């Protein structure tokens, strides 16, 4: 019986050794495999991060953002309009363009476009008043400038209801302002 136990113990010990070696090999193989996946994932993560960063840079470049504090963002201009240099020209442009804008009723795409283009001229006339007027008239011209800019933006964005509300404000301000000159 001693022989059998001894043989059994030897076989069992050999089997355990073999199993441990196999387990160790399996563990090493698994570890190598997981390291490989980790390394590839790091590469994929870095690659994806680079793509994302590139996309963000391209998007920010498309939006014409500036990084300098000295360079303020300039509004998009669809047309160049000469500056108004005389009071008579400012009055004439102001009356003509406000009447044109206030007279629009349908506020369809075509009229919104026409309003948008008219605001370029009206902005120049109102800017002349704001720069050259004094006291209450200067304050009224500055208030008009804000409303004209809102009309410009709303009509440019093809927002009829919001444009109509701003045109109503323009109508009220225009009555008071025109009476002062």
trRosetta pair geometry for C-beta under 8 A, 3 or more apart (Angstrom, degrees):
i j d omega theta_ij theta_ji phi_ij phi_ji
1 4 5.6 -55 -153 37 41 111
1 5 6.3 38 152 -18 71 104
2 5 5.9 -54 -145 37 32 108
2 6 6.1 31 157 -19 65 110
3 6 5.8 -59 -146 39 28 110
3 7 6.1 25 156 -17 65 109
4 7 5.7 -55 -143 39 30 109
4 8 6.0 31 155 -21 65 109
5 8 5.5 -55 -145 38 30 113
5 9 6.1 31 155 -20 66 106
6 9 5.7 -51 -144 36 29 110
6 10 6.3 29 154 -18 63 106
7 10 5.6 -54 -147 37 31 111
7 11 6.2 29 154 -18 65 106
8 11 5.8 -54 -145 38 29 108
8 12 6.1 27 155 -18 64 109
9 12 5.7 -55 -143 40 28 111
9 13 6.0 30 155 -20 64 108
10 13 5.7 -54 -144 38 28 111
10 14 6.2 29 154 -19 63 107
11 14 5.6 -54 -146 38 30 112
11 15 6.2 32 152 -21 65 107
12 15 5.5 -52 -145 36 31 113
12 16 6.3 32 154 -18 64 105
13 16 5.7 -52 -146 37 30 111
13 17 6.3 34 152 -21 63 106
14 17 5.6 -53 -148 36 30 114
14 18 6.2 31 153 -18 64 107
15 18 5.6 -53 -145 39 29 112
15 19 6.1 31 152 -21 64 108
16 19 5.5 -53 -143 38 31 112
16 20 6.1 33 154 -20 65 104
17 20 5.7 -53 -147 36 28 110
17 21 6.3 28 153 -18 63 105
18 21 5.7 -53 -148 37 30 111
18 22 6.1 30 152 -17 64 108
19 22 5.5 -54 -144 41 30 111
19 23 5.9 32 152 -21 65 107
20 23 5.4 -52 -140 39 30 112
20 24 6.0 33 155 -22 65 105
21 24 5.6 -51 -145 36 28 112
21 25 6.3 29 153 -18 63 105
22 25 5.7 -52 -147 38 30 111
22 26 6.1 31 152 -19 64 107
23 26 5.5 -53 -144 39 30 112
23 27 6.1 33 153 -21 65 105
24 27 5.6 -51 -144 36 30 111
24 28 6.2 29 154 -17 64 105
25 28 5.7 -54 -146 39 30 110
25 29 6.1 31 153 -19 64 107
26 29 5.6 -53 -145 37 30 112
26 30 6.1 30 154 -18 64 107
27 30 5.7 -54 -145 39 29 111
27 31 6.1 32 154 -20 64 107
28 31 5.6 -53 -144 37 30 113
28 32 6.2 32 155 -19 64 105
29 32 5.7 -53 -147 37 30 111
29 33 6.2 31 152 -20 64 107
30 33 5.6 -53 -146 37 31 113
30 34 6.2 28 155 -16 66 106
31 34 5.8 -55 -145 39 29 108
31 35 6.2 32 154 -20 64 107
32 35 5.6 -53 -146 37 30 113
32 36 6.3 36 152 -24 63 104
33 36 5.6 -53 -153 32 30 115
33 37 6.6 29 150 -17 64 103
34 37 5.6 -51 -149 36 36 111
34 38 6.2 38 151 -21 66 105
35 38 5.5 -52 -145 37 33 114
35 39 6.2 34 154 -20 66 105
36 39 5.8 -53 -147 35 28 111
36 40 6.4 25 155 -14 62 108
37 40 5.8 -59 -149 41 30 109
37 41 6.0 31 153 -21 66 108
38 41 5.6 -55 -144 37 29 112
38 42 6.4 34 153 -22 63 101
39 42 5.7 -49 -150 30 31 112
39 43 6.6 30 150 -17 62 104
40 43 5.5 -53 -151 36 36 113
40 44 6.1 35 151 -18 68 105
41 44 5.4 -51 -142 39 34 111
41 45 6.0 38 154 -22 66 105
42 45 5.6 -54 -145 37 29 112
42 46 6.3 28 155 -17 64 106
43 46 5.8 -55 -147 38 29 109
43 47 6.1 29 153 -20 64 110
44 47 5.5 -55 -144 39 29 114
44 48 6.1 29 156 -18 65 107
45 48 5.9 -54 -143 38 28 108
45 49 6.2 30 154 -20 62 107
46 49 5.6 -55 -147 36 30 114
46 50 6.4 32 153 -21 64 105
47 50 5.7 -54 -151 33 30 112
47 51 6.6 29 151 -17 63 104
48 51 5.6 -52 -148 36 34 112
48 52 6.2 35 153 -19 66 106
49 52 5.7 -54 -146 38 31 112
49 53 6.2 32 155 -19 65 107
50 53 5.7 -54 -145 38 29 111
50 54 6.3 33 154 -21 63 106
51 54 5.7 -54 -149 36 30 113
51 55 6.4 31 153 -20 64 105
52 55 5.7 -54 -149 35 31 112
52 56 6.4 30 153 -18 65 105
53 56 5.7 -54 -148 36 32 111
53 57 6.4 32 154 -19 65 105
54 57 5.8 -55 -150 36 31 111
54 58 6.4 30 153 -18 65 106
55 58 5.7 -56 -148 37 31 111
55 59 6.3 32 154 -20 66 105
56 59 5.6 -52 -144 36 32 111
56 60 6.3 28 157 -16 65 105
57 60 5.9 -56 -146 39 30 107
57 61 6.3 30 153 -19 64 107
58 61 5.6 -55 -147 37 31 111
58 62 6.4 35 152 -23 64 105
59 62 5.6 -53 -150 32 32 113
59 63 6.6 24 155 -15 64 107
60 63 5.9 -58 -148 38 34 108
60 65 5.2 -59 -173 33 85 128
61 64 7.7 35 175 -72 38 36
61 65 7.9 -87 -86 34 23 84
64 73 7.7 113 113 -138 99 94
65 73 7.7 -37 -127 -95 51 114
66 71 4.5 -115 173 94 157 117
66 72 7.9 162 52 -164 144 4
66 73 6.5 -168 14 -79 111 70
68 71 4.3 63 77 13 113 105
74 77 8.0 -42 149 -19 105 99
77 80 6.6 62 148 -77 133 59
77 120 7.8 96 -151 -122 87 121
78 116 7.7 32 36 141 149 113
78 117 7.5 -88 90 -100 128 76
78 120 7.5 -116 59 -66 89 139
79 117 6.8 42 16 -138 144 87
79 120 5.7 6 71 -139 104 177
81 120 4.7 152 -22 146 139 105
81 121 5.6 -155 -147 -85 151 58
81 123 7.9 119 63 62 144 97
81 124 5.4 -127 116 -35 123 142
82 124 7.5 79 93 -151 43 159
83 124 6.0 -165 -134 -153 41 112
83 127 7.7 -84 -142 91 87 129
83 128 7.6 133 176 -73 81 99
84 89 5.1 -172 -154 110 92 112
84 90 4.7 108 152 -80 143 79
84 93 6.2 -119 -98 24 134 149
84 124 4.8 131 -16 143 100 98
84 125 5.3 83 -36 -94 163 52
84 127 7.3 142 35 68 107 90
84 128 4.2 -70 86 -48 116 141
85 89 6.6 37 51 44 59 145
85 128 7.6 -128 -68 -116 14 126
86 89 4.5 92 61 8 89 103
86 90 6.8 -153 94 -7 47 87
87 90 5.6 -56 -147 37 32 113
87 91 6.3 33 155 -19 67 105
87 128 7.6 179 -99 147 45 125
87 132 7.3 -129 -84 112 91 153
88 91 5.8 -53 -147 36 30 110
88 92 6.2 30 155 -19 64 109
89 92 5.7 -56 -146 38 30 112
89 93 6.1 25 159 -14 66 109
89 125 7.7 -141 125 -108 72 91
89 128 7.8 173 87 -85 93 177
90 93 6.1 -57 -143 41 26 106
90 94 6.0 30 156 -23 63 112
90 125 4.6 138 -152 -150 67 79
90 128 4.1 -129 -99 87 132 143
90 129 6.0 155 170 -51 139 82
91 94 5.7 -57 -144 36 26 114
91 95 6.3 21 161 -15 64 107
91 125 7.8 171 -39 -160 15 119
91 181 6.4 -132 -103 119 115 137
92 95 6.2 -58 -148 37 25 105
92 96 6.2 18 159 -13 63 113
93 96 5.9 -60 -142 43 28 108
93 97 5.8 13 167 -8 67 116
93 121 5.5 -137 -167 162 115 102
93 122 6.9 -174 146 -95 96 45
93 124 6.9 -40 134 81 159 99
93 125 4.0 -164 92 -70 115 131
94 97 6.5 -65 -138 44 18 99
94 98 6.0 11 168 -12 61 115
94 122 6.9 92 -116 -136 52 75
94 125 4.3 -168 -62 147 80 144
94 126 7.0 117 -106 -63 103 67
94 129 7.4 58 -79 -37 143 132
94 178 7.6 175 130 -93 122 92
95 98 6.4 -61 -139 40 21 103
95 99 6.1 20 163 -17 61 113
95 178 7.2 93 -93 -121 86 125
96 99 6.2 -64 -152 38 22 109
96 100 6.3 21 154 -20 61 111
97 100 5.4 -52 -144 36 33 115
97 101 6.2 29 159 -16 67 106
97 118 4.9 159 -150 179 96 101
97 119 7.7 138 176 -86 128 29
97 121 5.1 -172 -81 93 143 111
97 122 4.0 -157 123 -71 146 97
97 125 6.9 172 31 16 135 142
98 101 5.8 -55 -143 40 32 106
98 102 5.9 24 161 -12 68 112
98 122 6.7 116 -59 -122 68 126
98 170 6.6 -161 -140 158 96 113
98 174 4.9 144 -172 -123 148 146
98 178 8.0 -143 70 -60 159 125
99 102 6.1 -58 -136 44 25 105
99 103 5.9 29 160 -25 61 116
100 103 5.9 -63 -148 35 22 114
100 104 7.4 35 153 -37 57 93
100 114 7.6 -117 160 148 113 109
100 118 5.4 -156 98 -127 129 152
101 104 6.2 -42 -165 5 36 112
101 115 5.4 90 -126 -132 87 90
101 118 5.5 -168 -65 102 96 144
101 119 7.4 78 -91 -68 138 76
101 122 7.1 -10 -24 -50 140 156
101 151 6.8 34 -166 175 142 152
101 167 6.1 -154 148 -126 97 104
101 170 6.6 -33 109 112 131 157
102 167 6.1 156 -107 -178 55 102
102 170 6.6 -144 -76 101 95 111
102 171 5.1 112 -124 -90 123 96
102 174 7.2 -98 -54 31 140 159
104 107 6.1 96 141 -72 110 68
104 111 4.7 138 -156 -174 121 122
104 114 7.1 166 -93 82 133 116
104 115 5.8 -68 -5 -67 165 112
104 167 7.3 -111 60 -124 102 158
105 111 7.9 -107 49 -135 42 165
106 111 5.4 148 70 -9 91 149
107 111 5.3 -106 -106 90 26 129
107 112 6.0 62 -167 -62 67 89
107 115 7.9 2 -121 -16 77 145
107 160 4.0 120 135 -143 122 104
107 163 6.0 165 -145 81 127 125
107 164 5.9 -65 -59 -64 163 100
108 111 5.4 89 46 16 64 101
108 112 7.0 -124 100 -6 29 94
108 160 7.6 6 -83 -91 24 135
109 112 5.8 -57 -145 37 27 111
109 113 6.4 29 156 -20 63 106
109 158 6.3 -1 -116 -131 75 120
110 113 5.8 -56 -153 34 30 112
110 114 6.5 28 151 -18 65 106
111 114 5.4 -52 -146 37 36 113
111 115 6.2 40 153 -21 67 103
112 115 5.6 -49 -147 35 32 114
112 116 6.3 39 151 -24 63 104
112 155 4.6 -177 -168 -156 77 80
112 158 5.3 102 121 -116 160 62
112 160 6.5 -95 -73 -84 124 76
112 163 6.3 -159 -120 -31 96 173
113 116 5.5 -51 -150 32 31 116
113 117 6.6 27 154 -14 64 104
113 155 7.4 178 -69 163 18 103
114 117 5.9 -55 -149 38 31 107
114 118 6.3 33 152 -21 65 108
115 118 5.6 -57 -147 37 31 113
115 119 6.5 39 154 -30 64 100
115 151 6.5 -106 162 166 115 105
115 155 4.2 -135 93 -124 113 156
115 163 6.6 95 106 -172 161 134
115 167 7.8 -68 -140 -82 141 120
116 119 6.0 -50 -156 20 29 113
116 120 8.0 37 147 -24 56 91
116 152 6.4 91 -138 -148 63 56
116 155 4.1 -160 -65 115 81 114
116 156 5.0 118 -127 -73 126 66
117 120 6.1 -39 -169 12 43 113
117 121 8.0 31 144 -5 63 99
118 121 5.9 -58 -165 38 48 107
118 122 6.0 41 145 -17 77 112
119 122 5.2 -57 -137 46 39 112
119 123 5.8 51 159 -31 71 101
119 148 5.7 155 -149 179 96 87
119 149 7.8 129 179 -97 128 28
119 151 5.6 -178 -95 99 132 102
119 152 3.9 -173 133 -87 156 89
119 155 6.9 161 -16 44 135 136
120 123 6.0 -50 -150 28 24 114
120 124 7.2 24 151 -17 56 103
120 152 7.7 108 -58 -121 55 120
121 124 5.9 -57 -160 31 35 111
121 125 6.7 29 149 -15 67 105
122 125 5.7 -54 -149 37 37 110
122 126 6.1 32 155 -15 70 108
122 148 5.3 -152 118 -143 115 131
123 126 5.9 -58 -142 42 29 108
123 127 6.1 35 155 -25 64 107
123 145 7.2 78 -140 -138 71 78
123 148 5.5 170 -84 132 71 133
123 149 7.1 81 -108 -75 114 70
123 152 6.9 22 -58 -62 126 143
124 127 5.6 -52 -146 34 28 115
124 128 6.7 35 152 -24 61 100
125 128 5.7 -50 -157 28 33 114
125 129 6.8 30 148 -15 64 103
126 129 5.6 -51 -152 36 38 112
126 130 6.2 38 151 -20 68 106
126 141 5.9 164 -169 -167 74 83
126 144 5.0 -144 -137 111 127 114
126 145 4.9 168 137 -82 126 75
126 148 5.5 -177 6 1 161 157
127 130 5.6 -54 -143 38 32 112
127 131 6.2 27 158 -16 65 109
127 145 6.8 90 -76 -110 60 121
128 131 6.1 -62 -148 40 26 106
128 132 6.0 -11 167 10 65 119
129 132 6.5 -77 -134 52 22 89
129 133 5.1 17 177 -23 68 123
129 137 7.1 -110 -180 156 101 96
129 138 7.7 -177 146 -112 75 47
129 141 3.8 -160 116 -121 108 136
129 144 7.4 14 77 58 139 139
129 177 7.9 46 173 -174 161 123
130 133 6.6 -37 -106 31 17 106
130 138 6.3 88 -146 -156 49 69
130 141 4.1 -164 -74 124 67 119
130 142 5.3 105 -126 -72 114 66
130 144 7.9 -148 -60 59 104 99
130 145 5.7 7 -55 -43 147 137
133 137 4.0 -121 -175 112 129 105
133 138 4.2 -178 99 -74 95 67
133 140 7.9 -72 128 54 160 89
133 141 5.3 140 31 -9 143 142
134 137 6.5 40 59 53 42 103
134 138 5.5 0 -129 -30 11 120
135 138 6.0 122 51 15 29 101
135 139 7.3 -60 139 -1 39 100
136 139 5.5 -54 -150 38 37 112
136 140 6.2 38 152 -20 69 106
136 180 7.4 -148 103 -123 104 149
137 140 5.6 -52 -145 38 32 113
137 141 6.3 36 153 -22 64 104
137 177 7.6 106 -142 -143 72 77
137 180 5.2 180 -100 142 102 146
137 181 7.5 89 -136 -52 134 95
138 141 5.7 -53 -149 35 30 112
138 142 6.5 32 151 -19 63 104
139 142 5.7 -53 -150 35 32 112
139 143 6.5 34 151 -19 64 104
140 143 5.6 -52 -149 36 33 113
140 144 6.4 38 150 -21 64 104
140 173 6.9 162 -168 -168 87 94
140 176 6.5 -137 -139 112 134 107
140 177 4.8 170 150 -98 127 94
140 180 6.8 130 52 10 160 155
141 144 5.5 -50 -148 35 33 115
141 145 6.5 42 149 -28 64 101
141 177 7.0 118 -75 -139 59 128
142 145 5.5 -45 -150 26 34 117
142 146 7.0 37 151 -20 61 98
143 146 5.9 -51 -158 29 35 112
143 147 6.8 28 149 -12 66 106
143 173 6.0 -155 115 -134 110 135
144 147 5.8 -61 -151 41 35 108
144 148 6.0 35 154 -21 71 108
144 170 7.4 78 -143 -131 78 74
144 173 5.3 171 -90 141 80 136
144 174 7.4 96 -118 -77 118 63
144 177 6.0 25 -60 -67 136 163
145 148 5.8 -53 -142 37 29 111
145 149 6.3 31 156 -20 62 106
146 149 5.9 -57 -152 35 28 111
146 150 6.6 28 150 -19 63 106
147 150 5.6 -53 -150 35 34 113
147 151 6.5 36 151 -19 66 102
147 166 5.9 162 -166 -169 80 89
147 169 4.9 -148 -131 112 130 117
147 170 5.1 170 140 -78 130 76
147 173 6.0 168 17 17 159 154
148 151 5.6 -51 -149 35 33 112
148 152 6.3 41 148 -25 64 103
148 170 6.9 94 -76 -108 64 118
149 152 5.3 -49 -149 32 34 118
149 153 6.4 29 155 -15 66 104
150 153 5.9 -55 -146 39 31 106
150 154 6.0 25 158 -15 67 111
150 166 4.6 -159 112 -126 111 139
150 169 7.9 16 71 62 139 141
151 154 6.0 -58 -138 42 28 106
151 155 5.9 20 164 -13 66 112
151 163 6.2 79 -142 -146 68 78
151 166 4.6 -172 -76 122 74 131
151 167 6.3 94 -113 -70 120 67
151 170 6.3 14 -51 -48 141 139
152 155 6.4 -64 -145 41 19 102
152 156 6.1 20 157 -20 60 114
153 156 5.6 -57 -145 37 27 113
153 157 6.3 16 159 -9 64 111
154 157 5.9 -63 -147 45 28 104
154 159 4.7 -89 -165 65 80 109
154 162 4.5 -143 -140 108 129 105
154 163 4.2 177 121 -77 119 72
154 166 5.7 161 21 9 150 143
155 158 7.3 34 -175 -79 37 35
155 159 7.6 -101 -74 45 24 70
155 163 5.0 88 -71 -115 73 134
159 162 4.2 0 130 38 121 115
159 163 5.8 145 88 -25 71 90
160 163 5.6 -59 -141 38 28 112
160 164 6.2 32 160 -25 66 105
161 164 5.8 -52 -151 31 29 113
161 165 6.8 30 151 -19 62 103
162 165 5.7 -50 -152 32 35 113
162 166 6.6 31 152 -14 65 106
163 166 5.8 -60 -152 40 33 108
163 167 6.2 37 150 -24 68 105
164 167 5.6 -51 -146 34 31 114
164 168 6.7 38 152 -23 62 100
165 168 5.8 -49 -156 28 32 114
165 169 7.0 33 147 -16 62 101
166 169 5.5 -49 -154 34 40 113
166 170 6.4 45 146 -22 67 102
167 170 5.3 -49 -148 34 37 117
167 171 6.4 45 150 -26 65 100
168 171 5.6 -47 -151 28 32 116
168 172 6.8 29 153 -14 62 103
169 172 6.0 -57 -154 37 33 108
169 173 6.2 25 154 -12 68 111
170 173 5.9 -61 -144 44 30 107
170 174 5.8 35 157 -28 67 111
171 174 5.8 -55 -144 31 24 114
171 175 6.9 29 157 -23 59 101
172 175 6.2 -52 -157 25 30 111
172 176 7.1 16 154 -5 61 107
173 176 6.1 -65 -156 43 35 105
173 177 5.8 26 154 -16 72 117
174 177 5.7 -61 -136 44 29 108
174 178 5.7 27 166 -20 69 111
175 178 6.4 -54 -138 36 19 105
175 179 6.6 22 158 -22 56 110
176 179 6.0 -59 -155 30 28 114
176 180 7.2 28 151 -24 60 105
177 180 5.9 -57 -162 25 36 113
177 181 7.8 -3 156 8 66 97
178 181 6.8 -75 -157 48 38 84
